[in-house]
């Protein structure tokens, strides 16, 4: 009898597994098409960004002019706040502040990170689950859920327009299924008229780029013992923080969707263990061996604490 059930289980596995793999591949290909459409089409989006901090109404324009990316993100209500991209330069304009320019590949403010994901890389640590089809902004959309396989991060649900492949809605969910943040398109247009409107940016005067000090490779006497699957170190730095009057050593990690930093400094009288959470951003502080360990980033509190607890002090990587 045992041999019979063993044979049945093998047969069942061989029947079910192939159906899972094509679904992952198909959904991954659709997400890649979304990323390509977001970077290559001329389009305008009117959308709202909903979080526990409130609701923002914004407009985003994107165009390719002479093979160079031009984009504009404009806050539609309240004081005017505008972000403009010309190639690899991102310029910020906000009432009451001096305009400035930073280098970057795309505008990240108020736009979901999933739009720019490298899904060929993400497929090794995330599952792409097809959910079905529905309507958003009067368009039929394919719905895909993006879930970390190790359960240590938040998840996304993405609604992708079946015609243009643009993302028309993105929900970020916590591990209980509660919505932490939502990007939702109200109306949009895809045509060359957007490129003509953006033509004026080619000759517009932009603020100067901020000169940032070069980052030198550091050798720290501590290491992080545990990371969520797919997370990799992006950079590291040592800085003197005038307000704290002490140096802080930092390592920045990312998996292509979420990022966080681990920060090490000498403990003082103000150093206390604490947990702060603002929506999907977490600050987890531990104090150990006269050292303050702080994890800051886009992580559930339990994951941030596990990372902080895994830090080994006085140990070379």
Backbone bond lengths (Angstrom), bond angles and torsions (degrees), N, CA, C in turn:
res aa  C-N    CA-C-N  psi(-1)  N-CA   C-N-CA  omega(-1)  CA-C   N-CA-C  phi
1 X - - - 1.461 - - 1.529 111.27 -
2 X 1.378 116.04 -41.19 1.461 119.09 179.08 1.520 111.03 -59.76
3 X 1.356 115.33 -40.91 1.467 118.72 179.43 1.523 110.76 -62.31
4 X 1.353 116.79 -35.66 1.462 120.70 -179.13 1.530 110.52 -64.11
5 X 1.361 115.84 -48.72 1.459 118.37 -178.08 1.523 111.60 -68.62
6 X 1.323 116.66 -30.88 1.471 119.14 176.53 1.520 110.48 -64.70
7 X 1.339 116.06 -41.22 1.463 120.09 178.52 1.526 110.82 -65.43
8 X 1.362 116.26 -38.89 1.468 119.87 179.13 1.527 110.59 -64.73
9 X 1.337 116.45 -41.39 1.465 119.48 -179.38 1.510 111.72 -64.85
10 X 1.333 117.56 -38.55 1.457 120.52 177.16 1.516 110.98 -64.61
11 X 1.332 115.95 -42.20 1.458 120.14 179.67 1.518 110.97 -64.53
12 X 1.361 116.76 -42.81 1.456 120.88 179.67 1.518 111.03 -62.27
13 X 1.330 116.69 -43.43 1.461 120.47 178.47 1.509 112.23 -61.74
14 X 1.334 116.58 -40.65 1.460 119.54 -178.89 1.514 111.45 -68.72
15 X 1.355 116.89 -26.04 1.461 119.89 179.11 1.523 111.88 -81.51
16 X 1.346 116.83 -36.35 1.457 120.13 -174.69 1.514 112.87 -83.90
17 X 1.301 119.72 -40.81 1.456 121.76 -172.99 1.521 113.46 -59.39
18 X 1.340 119.84 -44.88 1.460 118.34 179.20 1.515 113.06 -59.08
19 X 1.347 119.15 -28.91 1.459 120.72 -179.62 1.524 111.26 -73.05
20 X 1.350 117.60 -26.19 1.449 120.97 179.08 1.520 110.88 -75.02
21 X 1.332 116.82 -45.60 1.453 121.21 -176.82 1.526 113.16 -60.53
22 X 1.369 119.92 -47.79 1.464 118.78 177.49 1.522 113.02 -60.52
23 X 1.340 118.33 -35.74 1.464 120.84 178.51 1.521 110.54 -62.98
24 X 1.336 117.21 -43.39 1.462 121.63 177.38 1.516 110.42 -62.68
25 X 1.331 117.21 -44.01 1.467 121.47 -178.76 1.518 111.27 -65.32
26 X 1.347 117.16 -46.05 1.459 121.29 -179.39 1.519 111.72 -63.23
27 X 1.328 116.92 -45.03 1.460 120.66 179.67 1.526 111.00 -65.99
28 X 1.354 116.48 -38.82 1.457 119.97 177.25 1.518 111.55 -62.57
29 X 1.339 116.76 -40.82 1.469 120.55 178.08 1.520 111.11 -63.95
30 X 1.327 117.28 -38.15 1.460 121.43 179.04 1.531 110.89 -67.35
31 X 1.329 116.58 -38.92 1.466 120.14 176.65 1.525 111.21 -66.40
32 X 1.329 117.76 -36.55 1.459 120.51 175.65 1.527 111.31 -65.06
33 X 1.332 116.98 -38.36 1.463 120.66 176.43 1.532 110.51 -63.69
34 X 1.341 116.49 -37.58 1.460 120.62 176.19 1.528 110.99 -60.27
35 X 1.338 116.15 -46.81 1.471 120.30 -179.92 1.522 110.76 -62.54
36 X 1.327 117.49 -41.96 1.467 121.01 179.97 1.523 111.39 -66.65
37 X 1.345 117.51 -42.14 1.462 120.72 179.23 1.525 110.97 -63.08
38 X 1.343 116.38 -40.06 1.466 120.31 -179.24 1.518 111.82 -63.90
39 X 1.348 117.06 -26.71 1.455 121.48 -177.19 1.525 113.76 -97.15
40 X 1.326 118.24 -15.77 1.469 119.91 -171.32 1.528 114.85 -115.84
41 X 1.327 119.15 -20.98 1.459 121.31 -176.07 1.532 111.85 -85.95
42 X 1.336 115.40 157.63 1.461 121.91 170.11 1.532 106.92 -97.15
43 X 1.328 117.09 115.32 1.455 118.89 -173.27 1.525 111.46 -154.55
44 X 1.331 114.49 164.54 1.459 122.77 175.80 1.518 108.59 -133.93
45 X 1.330 116.37 134.17 1.460 122.59 179.90 1.521 110.03 -123.11
46 X 1.316 116.52 134.57 1.458 121.69 165.76 1.521 105.94 -107.25
47 X 1.333 118.02 122.83 1.461 120.42 -174.56 1.515 111.27 -144.97
48 X 1.322 114.81 164.75 1.455 121.09 173.32 1.522 108.75 -115.60
49 X 1.315 115.18 147.46 1.459 122.18 175.27 1.524 107.19 -116.27
50 X 1.331 116.07 116.54 1.455 121.88 -175.04 1.521 109.22 -112.27
51 X 1.321 116.60 126.38 1.462 121.93 176.34 1.520 107.81 -144.71
52 X 1.318 116.49 -178.18 1.459 120.09 179.25 1.523 111.77 -72.19
53 X 1.335 116.40 -9.35 1.457 121.22 175.70 1.520 111.69 -84.97
54 X 1.347 117.12 -15.58 1.453 120.16 -179.43 1.521 111.77 137.91
55 X 1.329 115.61 -161.83 1.461 122.58 -177.97 1.519 109.26 -122.23
56 X 1.326 116.38 130.64 1.461 122.64 175.23 1.523 109.08 -114.45
57 X 1.332 115.50 142.87 1.454 122.08 175.30 1.523 108.23 -111.16
58 X 1.343 116.70 124.18 1.461 120.58 -172.42 1.519 112.23 -137.26
59 X 1.332 114.77 161.63 1.458 121.37 173.75 1.530 108.47 -128.30
60 X 1.320 115.47 134.69 1.463 120.82 179.92 1.517 109.40 -125.90
61 X 1.329 115.76 129.15 1.455 122.00 175.75 1.523 109.48 -119.42
62 X 1.324 115.53 143.13 1.467 120.80 -178.66 1.521 108.88 -142.30
63 X 1.333 116.56 133.94 1.466 120.38 -179.86 1.520 110.12 -151.29
64 X 1.326 115.05 151.65 1.462 122.33 171.79 1.520 107.91 -106.81
65 X 1.325 116.56 121.21 1.461 122.47 179.47 1.519 107.13 -126.76
66 X 1.335 116.09 116.80 1.479 121.60 -176.59 1.527 110.28 53.48
67 X 1.345 115.54 45.01 1.469 123.24 178.42 1.523 113.68 61.16
68 X 1.310 117.18 22.69 1.461 122.22 178.29 1.524 109.04 -120.83
69 X 1.329 116.96 136.14 1.463 121.52 -177.09 1.525 110.28 -79.53
70 X 1.343 114.83 130.81 1.457 122.44 171.15 1.525 107.04 -125.45
71 X 1.328 115.91 132.38 1.460 119.86 -178.70 1.521 109.33 -145.93
72 X 1.331 114.68 155.81 1.466 121.09 179.42 1.525 109.36 -144.63
73 X 1.327 115.39 128.46 1.459 121.93 173.95 1.516 107.87 -116.14
74 X 1.338 116.57 122.50 1.459 121.27 -174.92 1.518 109.95 -125.52
75 X 1.344 116.10 128.60 1.459 121.28 173.61 1.518 107.90 -78.61
76 X 1.349 116.72 124.23 1.458 120.84 -169.76 1.528 113.44 -85.97
77 X 1.320 118.47 -22.12 1.469 121.38 -177.54 1.519 110.33 -117.58
78 X 1.347 115.66 152.29 1.449 120.16 176.41 1.520 112.28 74.50
79 X 1.348 117.25 -160.20 1.459 120.96 179.21 1.532 111.03 -57.12
80 X 1.327 115.95 141.54 1.456 120.06 -176.86 1.532 110.57 -68.37
81 X 1.306 115.68 126.27 1.465 122.68 175.25 1.515 107.32 -132.61
82 X 1.328 115.66 123.32 1.461 120.73 -173.35 1.520 110.05 -134.69
83 X 1.328 115.51 139.70 1.461 121.64 175.71 1.529 107.25 -126.15
84 X 1.315 116.46 129.80 1.465 121.79 -175.57 1.523 109.49 -123.84
85 X 1.322 116.38 134.06 1.460 122.18 176.36 1.519 110.05 -112.41
86 X 1.317 115.84 131.31 1.469 122.76 170.62 1.525 107.34 -130.05
87 X 1.316 116.22 102.07 1.461 119.38 -176.43 1.514 110.45 64.57
88 X 1.328 116.34 -121.13 1.469 121.41 -179.24 1.521 112.69 -100.06
89 X 1.333 117.28 18.70 1.459 121.25 178.44 1.529 109.64 -114.47
90 X 1.339 116.16 127.63 1.457 122.84 179.83 1.531 107.61 -114.86
91 X 1.343 116.73 118.11 1.468 121.73 -177.26 1.525 109.91 -108.99
92 X 1.333 115.30 138.16 1.464 122.44 -176.26 1.526 109.99 -115.11
93 X 1.348 115.45 131.39 1.454 123.00 178.35 1.524 108.22 -128.36
94 X 1.331 116.05 121.95 1.463 120.22 -179.10 1.511 109.18 -147.30
95 X 1.322 115.86 139.08 1.453 121.16 -178.15 1.524 110.74 -58.10
96 X 1.340 115.47 131.98 1.456 120.48 177.60 1.512 114.79 86.12
97 X 1.333 118.13 -3.54 1.462 121.56 -179.91 1.525 110.48 -124.01
98 X 1.315 115.42 149.58 1.460 120.08 176.86 1.531 109.30 -72.22
99 X 1.346 117.96 127.80 1.472 119.52 178.80 1.526 111.17 -60.57
100 X 1.327 116.34 149.49 1.458 120.33 178.76 1.521 109.38 -150.44
101 X 1.324 115.77 166.11 1.464 122.77 -178.20 1.517 109.49 -129.25
102 X 1.337 116.03 138.53 1.457 123.11 175.56 1.525 108.81 -125.45
103 X 1.316 116.11 156.83 1.462 120.10 173.71 1.526 109.68 -82.86
104 X 1.340 116.69 141.85 1.456 120.75 179.38 1.511 111.25 -176.28
105 X 1.325 115.32 161.13 1.460 120.32 -177.85 1.515 113.66 -86.91
106 X 1.355 117.67 -23.92 1.456 121.11 -179.73 1.525 109.41 -165.82
107 X 1.326 115.47 163.43 1.458 121.35 176.39 1.532 108.71 -75.01
108 X 1.314 116.89 128.20 1.456 120.25 -177.37 1.529 112.23 -108.36
109 X 1.328 118.07 -18.98 1.458 121.72 -176.48 1.526 110.82 -65.19
110 X 1.326 116.84 125.89 1.476 125.10 175.57 1.525 113.64 67.27
111 X 1.314 118.82 0.08 1.461 121.75 176.90 1.525 108.68 -107.43
112 X 1.328 118.84 134.50 1.470 120.71 -176.93 1.525 111.91 -63.57
113 X 1.333 115.88 138.06 1.467 120.32 179.18 1.518 112.10 -62.06
114 X 1.333 117.19 -25.37 1.465 120.96 -177.30 1.529 111.58 -63.28
115 X 1.330 117.78 -23.77 1.459 121.10 -179.55 1.533 110.81 -62.04
116 X 1.330 116.62 -30.96 1.463 120.85 -175.62 1.532 112.17 -107.48
117 X 1.322 117.49 19.11 1.462 120.71 -175.56 1.517 113.83 -68.96
118 X 1.330 115.32 145.10 1.468 122.16 172.19 1.531 106.58 -91.26
119 X 1.332 116.61 91.88 1.455 120.34 -169.14 1.522 113.44 -75.97
120 X 1.319 117.91 -19.08 1.462 119.16 173.49 1.530 109.50 -67.57
121 X 1.311 117.24 -35.51 1.463 121.75 176.44 1.525 110.81 -77.32
122 X 1.333 116.86 -41.88 1.461 121.11 -176.08 1.523 112.68 -67.02
123 X 1.330 117.38 -22.81 1.468 120.28 -176.47 1.527 112.59 -63.64
124 X 1.332 118.00 -17.93 1.463 119.87 -179.98 1.525 112.50 -78.69
125 X 1.338 117.73 -19.14 1.465 119.87 -178.25 1.523 113.71 -127.67
126 X 1.332 117.37 -2.11 1.465 120.92 178.55 1.522 110.11 -127.58
127 X 1.325 115.69 148.06 1.455 122.15 171.18 1.518 109.02 -98.11
128 X 1.337 116.88 136.98 1.458 123.41 176.57 1.530 107.20 -108.19
129 X 1.313 116.03 107.38 1.461 121.27 -170.75 1.530 109.63 -108.10
130 X 1.350 118.28 116.85 1.469 119.46 176.15 1.522 110.63 -70.63
131 X 1.332 116.38 134.38 1.463 121.31 -176.69 1.526 111.40 -107.71
132 X 1.330 117.95 -28.17 1.459 121.15 -178.57 1.514 110.85 138.82
133 X 1.321 116.14 -152.80 1.466 122.05 -179.96 1.523 110.28 -132.08
134 X 1.352 115.68 149.47 1.460 121.53 175.92 1.526 108.10 -158.38
135 X 1.336 117.41 179.80 1.452 121.88 -178.84 1.519 110.42 -106.64
136 X 1.349 114.96 135.26 1.458 123.31 172.73 1.529 106.74 -136.60
137 X 1.333 118.09 131.87 1.466 122.76 -179.77 1.532 111.43 52.88
138 X 1.339 115.04 38.56 1.469 123.31 179.09 1.528 112.09 64.43
139 X 1.317 117.84 24.84 1.461 122.59 177.78 1.523 109.42 -124.19
140 X 1.335 116.82 143.29 1.461 121.28 174.15 1.527 108.77 -76.44
141 X 1.326 115.98 130.56 1.468 121.10 -175.89 1.524 111.04 -126.76
142 X 1.336 115.44 144.52 1.464 122.33 166.72 1.527 107.44 -83.37
143 X 1.334 116.39 136.01 1.461 121.25 -177.48 1.527 109.38 -111.57
144 X 1.337 116.09 126.94 1.468 121.98 -177.94 1.527 109.10 -130.29
145 X 1.317 115.19 136.01 1.464 120.51 175.12 1.518 109.43 -102.58
146 X 1.339 116.29 136.08 1.465 122.69 180.00 1.522 107.86 -114.21
147 X 1.329 116.58 116.92 1.466 121.50 -172.10 1.526 109.68 -130.56
148 X 1.335 116.97 130.45 1.466 121.28 175.51 1.522 109.45 -68.78
149 X 1.326 116.38 132.24 1.468 120.40 -175.54 1.517 113.02 -66.95
150 X 1.338 117.25 -29.31 1.465 118.34 -178.49 1.527 112.30 -90.37
151 X 1.336 118.04 1.05 1.456 121.47 174.93 1.510 115.60 67.45
152 X 1.342 118.20 20.41 1.462 121.17 -175.05 1.526 113.50 -99.68
153 X 1.336 117.59 -1.01 1.465 120.42 -177.04 1.518 110.79 -131.27
154 X 1.310 114.94 174.53 1.451 120.31 174.54 1.529 109.27 -73.22
155 X 1.324 116.24 169.95 1.466 120.87 178.97 1.533 109.78 -123.16
156 X 1.325 114.88 165.50 1.457 121.43 178.38 1.526 109.91 -122.96
157 X 1.324 116.25 148.83 1.456 122.40 162.12 1.523 107.00 -119.39
158 X 1.332 116.45 127.81 1.465 121.93 -174.14 1.521 109.53 -120.27
159 X 1.325 116.20 131.25 1.462 123.13 174.86 1.539 107.92 -104.91
160 X 1.337 118.18 116.66 1.472 122.91 -174.08 1.525 109.51 -113.72
161 X 1.323 116.56 124.00 1.467 121.79 179.08 1.528 109.86 -58.98
162 X 1.325 117.24 127.21 1.464 120.67 -176.61 1.526 112.42 -67.50
163 X 1.344 117.96 -23.66 1.470 120.67 -178.84 1.523 112.05 -87.20
164 X 1.333 117.13 -57.74 1.466 120.93 -173.73 1.525 113.10 -90.63
165 X 1.344 117.56 -18.41 1.470 124.71 -175.18 1.533 112.71 70.55
166 X 1.327 117.57 12.41 1.458 120.07 175.54 1.526 110.34 -77.23
167 X 1.337 118.17 146.83 1.471 120.54 176.86 1.527 109.76 -77.58
168 X 1.329 117.24 122.10 1.456 121.12 -178.44 1.526 112.64 -102.22
169 X 1.316 116.51 -13.16 1.464 119.98 174.38 1.523 108.22 -158.84
170 X 1.329 115.92 140.36 1.464 122.12 175.49 1.522 107.93 -139.00
171 X 1.322 117.07 122.48 1.466 122.58 174.89 1.520 109.21 -110.06
172 X 1.324 116.55 131.74 1.463 121.03 170.22 1.521 108.17 -100.17
173 X 1.332 116.84 127.08 1.457 122.11 -175.67 1.519 110.95 -116.23
174 X 1.338 115.58 146.24 1.461 118.07 171.75 1.527 108.75 -82.08
175 X 1.313 116.77 -176.57 1.467 119.58 -173.57 1.524 112.64 -75.57
176 X 1.341 116.90 -7.40 1.464 120.84 174.09 1.524 111.36 -97.40
177 X 1.333 117.06 3.15 1.451 120.95 179.32 1.516 114.80 85.70
178 X 1.348 117.32 6.00 1.457 120.84 178.55 1.526 109.90 -81.51
179 X 1.341 116.58 140.68 1.461 121.06 -179.09 1.520 110.42 -76.13
180 X 1.333 116.39 123.29 1.458 122.15 177.36 1.525 111.33 -92.55
181 X 1.312 116.36 -36.40 1.461 121.25 -177.42 1.518 108.59 -155.60
182 X 1.337 116.05 144.43 1.466 120.00 -179.80 1.526 110.27 -136.55
183 X 1.331 114.76 132.72 1.464 123.61 171.53 1.518 105.97 -109.68
184 X 1.355 116.61 124.99 1.458 118.70 -173.62 1.522 110.30 -141.43
185 X 1.331 116.10 118.58 1.458 121.62 -179.49 1.521 109.42 -78.71
186 X 1.343 115.35 134.26 1.460 121.62 178.42 1.531 110.43 -96.49
187 X 1.325 115.93 -41.77 1.465 121.31 176.79 1.515 108.84 -153.08
188 X 1.324 117.06 156.03 1.454 119.80 179.50 1.526 110.57 -156.57
189 X 1.325 114.75 162.05 1.467 121.40 177.85 1.511 108.40 -141.97
190 X 1.334 115.66 140.29 1.463 121.79 177.16 1.521 106.97 -125.49
191 X 1.337 116.75 104.99 1.471 120.65 179.84 1.523 110.08 -167.79
192 X 1.337 116.38 172.36 1.461 121.58 -178.66 1.520 112.36 -73.24
193 X 1.347 117.15 -13.32 1.450 119.26 176.98 1.510 112.34 -60.53
194 X 1.338 116.93 -32.32 1.465 121.02 177.55 1.525 109.96 -65.02
195 X 1.317 116.31 -41.33 1.475 119.59 179.66 1.534 111.16 -62.97
196 X 1.334 117.16 -37.47 1.472 120.54 178.79 1.525 110.93 -66.84
197 X 1.354 116.40 -39.33 1.458 120.05 178.28 1.525 110.65 -64.03
198 X 1.337 116.41 -37.42 1.467 121.39 -176.76 1.524 112.54 -80.24
199 X 1.320 117.55 -8.16 1.467 121.17 -176.34 1.528 111.47 -57.49
200 X 1.341 116.56 -33.14 1.455 119.27 -178.85 1.514 114.26 -62.75
201 X 1.334 117.45 -22.60 1.471 120.10 179.96 1.522 112.59 -69.63
202 X 1.324 117.17 -19.63 1.467 119.29 -176.91 1.527 111.79 -65.58
203 X 1.347 116.44 -26.93 1.467 120.13 -177.68 1.518 112.37 -114.96
204 X 1.315 117.49 4.05 1.465 120.47 -178.53 1.523 111.09 -70.16
205 X 1.322 115.92 148.16 1.461 121.42 177.67 1.525 109.42 -84.34
206 X 1.314 117.03 126.01 1.459 122.55 -177.56 1.529 111.01 -112.50
207 X 1.332 117.71 153.09 1.466 120.58 179.27 1.530 110.64 -64.97
208 X 1.335 116.53 156.71 1.469 119.63 -179.21 1.524 111.79 -67.65
209 X 1.325 114.81 155.86 1.462 120.63 178.65 1.520 110.11 -74.47
210 X 1.321 115.27 141.26 1.455 119.89 174.81 1.525 109.15 -71.86
211 X 1.305 116.40 134.12 1.465 120.36 178.08 1.515 108.90 -90.71
212 X 1.319 115.10 110.67 1.460 120.69 -179.97 1.526 109.66 -96.23
213 X 1.322 117.81 141.03 1.465 119.97 178.93 1.521 110.87 -63.84
214 X 1.335 117.29 144.40 1.469 119.18 179.46 1.524 111.10 -63.45
215 X 1.329 114.75 142.75 1.465 120.31 179.49 1.526 109.16 -92.66
216 X 1.320 116.81 121.10 1.450 121.83 179.78 1.522 109.86 -94.70
217 X 1.305 115.13 146.07 1.460 120.71 176.56 1.518 109.41 -65.70
218 X 1.324 116.09 124.70 1.450 121.41 -176.67 1.527 110.44 -106.65
219 X 1.297 115.44 156.02 1.460 121.89 174.56 1.509 107.54 -117.77
220 X 1.329 116.82 103.69 1.448 121.20 -176.28 1.530 110.61 -94.42
221 X 1.335 115.50 150.73 1.469 120.36 179.08 1.522 110.93 -95.16
222 X 1.340 117.55 36.27 1.465 122.73 176.65 1.518 108.40 -150.33
223 X 1.302 115.43 160.25 1.461 119.50 179.27 1.526 110.10 -146.60
224 X 1.321 115.19 159.57 1.453 122.12 176.67 1.523 107.61 -96.97
225 X 1.325 116.48 121.67 1.462 120.35 -173.70 1.512 115.01 -83.48
226 X 1.338 117.77 -22.98 1.472 120.34 -178.21 1.518 110.06 -138.44
227 X 1.333 116.45 136.88 1.458 123.47 176.36 1.519 109.24 -134.09
228 X 1.325 118.13 147.62 1.465 119.90 171.99 1.525 110.34 -59.64
229 X 1.320 116.17 151.38 1.462 121.84 -177.70 1.524 110.90 -56.94
230 X 1.341 115.81 130.88 1.464 120.89 177.48 1.511 114.55 91.54
231 X 1.332 118.23 -11.28 1.463 120.96 179.07 1.530 110.47 -74.54
232 X 1.321 115.91 137.10 1.463 121.63 178.70 1.520 110.02 -133.53
233 X 1.329 116.11 149.66 1.458 120.37 176.81 1.525 109.78 -71.29
234 X 1.330 115.65 129.04 1.467 121.81 -178.39 1.525 110.98 -99.06
235 X 1.329 116.44 -42.17 1.462 120.14 -178.81 1.520 109.28 -160.29
236 X 1.334 115.22 169.20 1.458 121.28 174.76 1.516 108.61 -147.18
237 X 1.310 116.21 152.66 1.464 119.99 -176.54 1.524 110.08 -156.45
238 X 1.328 114.74 159.02 1.464 122.10 172.51 1.525 107.08 -128.07
239 X 1.327 116.67 122.77 1.460 120.59 -176.48 1.528 110.15 -133.18
240 X 1.345 114.75 147.81 1.461 121.10 171.61 1.520 107.74 -91.05
241 X 1.327 116.83 121.79 1.456 122.22 -179.21 1.526 108.52 -98.41
242 X 1.358 117.98 107.25 1.474 120.08 -175.67 1.524 113.19 -57.03
243 X 1.330 118.00 -39.90 1.461 120.17 -177.36 1.524 112.06 -66.53
244 X 1.339 116.49 -26.83 1.462 120.89 179.19 1.517 112.40 -96.40
245 X 1.330 115.50 -17.12 1.466 121.74 -178.92 1.523 112.22 57.71
246 X 1.342 115.59 40.18 1.460 120.19 177.62 1.527 109.19 -160.56
247 X 1.332 117.33 153.57 1.469 119.83 178.01 1.529 111.58 -76.77
248 X 1.324 115.64 150.24 1.452 122.47 177.84 1.524 109.05 -128.34
249 X 1.328 116.20 127.57 1.465 121.66 175.22 1.525 109.13 -98.93
250 X 1.339 116.27 134.08 1.463 120.63 -174.02 1.515 111.36 -134.04
251 X 1.326 115.03 143.20 1.454 122.73 168.09 1.525 107.99 -123.09
252 X 1.339 116.11 133.26 1.457 122.07 179.64 1.522 109.18 -106.97
253 X 1.348 116.40 133.58 1.462 122.26 -178.51 1.527 109.41 -125.31
254 X 1.332 116.03 151.10 1.465 120.99 176.97 1.518 109.66 -154.35
255 X 1.342 115.79 152.33 1.462 120.51 172.50 1.531 111.23 -113.85
256 X 1.342 116.66 5.69 1.456 121.15 -178.33 1.513 113.24 101.37
257 X 1.343 117.04 -17.26 1.463 121.83 174.91 1.527 111.18 -118.04
258 X 1.328 115.78 -45.64 1.457 121.19 -178.37 1.527 109.13 -120.94
259 X 1.329 115.03 153.82 1.465 119.56 178.94 1.530 109.51 -141.40
260 X 1.323 115.34 158.63 1.459 121.16 176.72 1.524 108.14 -158.89
261 X 1.320 115.68 163.31 1.464 121.03 176.53 1.519 109.76 -125.43
262 X 1.325 114.80 149.76 1.465 122.08 172.95 1.524 106.20 -112.15
263 X 1.335 116.34 124.67 1.463 122.28 -173.56 1.525 110.03 -121.70
264 X 1.326 116.02 130.93 1.470 122.73 -176.48 1.526 109.16 -121.55
265 X 1.323 116.46 129.84 1.465 121.72 175.89 1.516 109.53 -148.74
266 X 1.315 116.69 166.38 1.462 120.84 178.16 1.522 109.14 -72.60
267 X 1.318 116.59 135.44 1.461 121.24 179.60 1.527 110.31 -70.97
268 X 1.336 115.93 149.29 1.463 121.67 174.41 1.527 108.65 -136.52
269 X 1.320 117.11 -167.35 1.472 120.50 -175.55 1.524 112.26 -66.65
270 X 1.338 117.44 -19.71 1.463 120.61 179.83 1.532 112.94 -91.69
271 X 1.321 117.09 -2.72 1.463 120.79 -177.20 1.526 110.26 -81.25
272 X 1.327 115.55 117.02 1.467 121.25 178.13 1.521 109.16 -139.68
273 X 1.315 118.32 145.66 1.466 120.11 174.65 1.528 109.65 -62.86
274 X 1.322 116.57 133.94 1.461 119.00 179.65 1.520 110.47 -161.08
275 X 1.326 114.08 159.16 1.450 121.93 175.67 1.522 108.29 -126.98
276 X 1.333 116.47 124.17 1.456 122.47 175.41 1.523 108.02 -121.19
277 X 1.331 115.74 137.14 1.463 119.52 -179.70 1.515 109.71 -137.76
278 X 1.345 115.25 130.94 1.458 121.63 176.85 1.525 107.65 -129.38
279 X 1.330 116.26 94.33 1.464 119.41 -176.58 1.511 109.96 67.54
280 X 1.345 116.79 -117.28 1.458 121.09 -178.57 1.525 112.50 -100.11
281 X 1.339 117.07 8.35 1.464 120.78 177.18 1.524 109.45 -103.78
282 X 1.319 115.43 135.92 1.463 121.68 -175.15 1.527 110.00 -126.91
283 X 1.324 116.17 140.06 1.473 122.93 170.70 1.520 107.25 -122.12
284 X 1.320 116.35 113.90 1.470 122.67 -179.20 1.528 108.56 -116.04
285 X 1.334 117.00 119.89 1.461 121.74 -178.47 1.519 110.52 -117.19
286 X 1.331 115.83 131.08 1.458 123.31 174.37 1.531 108.55 -123.30
287 X 1.324 117.05 149.67 1.463 122.18 176.45 1.519 107.91 -122.31
288 X 1.352 114.68 122.93 1.462 119.53 -176.40 1.525 109.72 -149.79
289 X 1.320 117.02 133.34 1.478 122.12 177.27 1.523 111.79 51.01
290 X 1.345 115.64 47.65 1.463 122.23 179.14 1.525 112.49 59.75
291 X 1.334 116.14 28.01 1.471 121.75 -179.57 1.524 109.56 -129.34
292 X 1.310 115.06 136.93 1.461 121.13 176.74 1.527 108.96 -97.50
293 X 1.323 116.84 123.14 1.463 123.56 -179.36 1.527 107.53 -114.42
294 X 1.332 116.90 119.99 1.462 120.84 -177.31 1.521 110.23 -127.57
295 X 1.312 116.16 125.97 1.459 122.71 174.92 1.523 107.42 -106.28
296 X 1.334 116.22 124.43 1.463 121.96 -177.14 1.518 108.47 -126.67
297 X 1.347 117.88 125.01 1.452 117.35 176.22 1.504 114.92 165.00
298 X 1.324 113.60 -166.17 1.470 123.28 -172.87 1.524 109.41 -92.14
299 X 1.344 114.97 72.91 1.454 121.10 -173.75 1.520 110.36 -140.88
300 X 1.335 118.08 151.54 1.461 120.30 167.69 1.532 109.56 -64.03
301 X 1.326 117.99 149.40 1.473 120.45 -178.52 1.522 113.76 -55.50
302 X 1.340 118.19 -39.92 1.462 120.34 -178.37 1.527 111.30 -64.04
303 X 1.335 116.99 -36.14 1.469 120.68 178.44 1.519 110.59 -70.07
304 X 1.340 116.96 -42.22 1.466 120.63 178.53 1.523 111.01 -61.25
305 X 1.328 117.02 -40.29 1.472 119.95 179.42 1.523 110.88 -67.27
306 X 1.322 117.40 -39.79 1.464 119.84 179.85 1.523 110.86 -63.24
307 X 1.333 116.89 -38.13 1.464 120.88 177.68 1.528 109.92 -65.71
308 X 1.355 116.50 -46.77 1.471 119.86 -179.41 1.521 111.05 -61.27
309 X 1.324 117.37 -40.90 1.465 120.80 -179.84 1.526 112.38 -67.16
310 X 1.327 117.39 -22.25 1.466 120.59 -177.21 1.509 113.82 -86.20
311 X 1.344 117.13 -7.27 1.471 120.25 -177.76 1.525 109.70 -68.52
312 X 1.334 115.02 127.21 1.463 121.81 176.64 1.510 108.99 -103.10
313 X 1.314 116.98 122.51 1.477 122.12 -177.34 1.526 109.65 -89.91
314 X 1.312 114.79 144.67 1.457 119.84 177.71 1.521 112.89 68.92
315 X 1.357 117.28 26.05 1.462 121.22 -178.06 1.508 109.49 -127.86
316 X 1.325 118.03 123.59 1.455 121.86 177.18 1.512 109.80 -72.81
317 X 1.356 117.87 143.30 1.476 120.27 177.66 1.509 110.60 -67.00
